Amino acid sequence: MSALVLALLAGGLVGLALGALGAGGSILTVPALIYLLGFDLAAATTGALVIVIVTSVTALAAHARTGSVRWRAGLLFAAAGLLPAAVAGALSARIPAGVLTALFAA
């Protein structure tokens, strides 16, 4: 099976899960990128971030059109996550890829 077909199938399954559950993008995407498409951990996590951003912006636009976005709560939640995300990103650059993969799988 070609990498493109495999990527489309995996992406479709992840999209269905995200649409049904509303969360879990990286938990599903990173292993798919690593084990199905042969990405290394750094490329898989970067790819997962791009995928989550694109799908989140798409969903935000759809929900904003219906007026169902709680902007204040969402922006406060996002702001509270900025520093921890930056710290975690800096720490992950210092941890060997094998250890990160094992921690991700735990």
Contacts in CASP RR format, 6 or more apart in sequence:
PFRMAT RR
TARGET T0000
AUTHOR 0000-0000-0000
METHOD contacts of the structure
MODEL  1
MSALVLALLAGGLVGLALGALGAGGSILTVPALIYLLGFDLAAATTGALV
IVIVTSVTALAAHARTGSVRWRAGLLFAAAGLLPAAVAGALSARIPAGVL
TALFAA
3 37 0 8 1.000
6 36 0 8 1.000
6 37 0 8 1.000
7 36 0 8 1.000
7 37 0 8 1.000
10 32 0 8 1.000
10 33 0 8 1.000
10 36 0 8 1.000
10 37 0 8 1.000
11 29 0 8 1.000
11 32 0 8 1.000
13 28 0 8 1.000
13 32 0 8 1.000
14 25 0 8 1.000
14 28 0 8 1.000
14 29 0 8 1.000
14 32 0 8 1.000
14 51 0 8 1.000
15 55 0 8 1.000
17 24 0 8 1.000
17 25 0 8 1.000
17 28 0 8 1.000
18 24 0 8 1.000
18 25 0 8 1.000
18 28 0 8 1.000
18 55 0 8 1.000
25 48 0 8 1.000
25 51 0 8 1.000
25 52 0 8 1.000
25 55 0 8 1.000
26 45 0 8 1.000
26 48 0 8 1.000
26 49 0 8 1.000
26 52 0 8 1.000
29 44 0 8 1.000
29 47 0 8 1.000
29 48 0 8 1.000
29 51 0 8 1.000
29 52 0 8 1.000
30 41 0 8 1.000
30 44 0 8 1.000
30 45 0 8 1.000
30 48 0 8 1.000
30 104 0 8 1.000
31 104 0 8 1.000
31 105 0 8 1.000
33 39 0 8 1.000
33 43 0 8 1.000
33 44 0 8 1.000
33 47 0 8 1.000
33 48 0 8 1.000
34 40 0 8 1.000
34 41 0 8 1.000
34 44 0 8 1.000
34 101 0 8 1.000
39 47 0 8 1.000
40 97 0 8 1.000
41 97 0 8 1.000
41 98 0 8 1.000
41 100 0 8 1.000
41 101 0 8 1.000
41 104 0 8 1.000
42 97 0 8 1.000
45 92 0 8 1.000
60 69 0 8 1.000
63 69 0 8 1.000
92 100 0 8 1.000
95 103 0 8 1.000
END
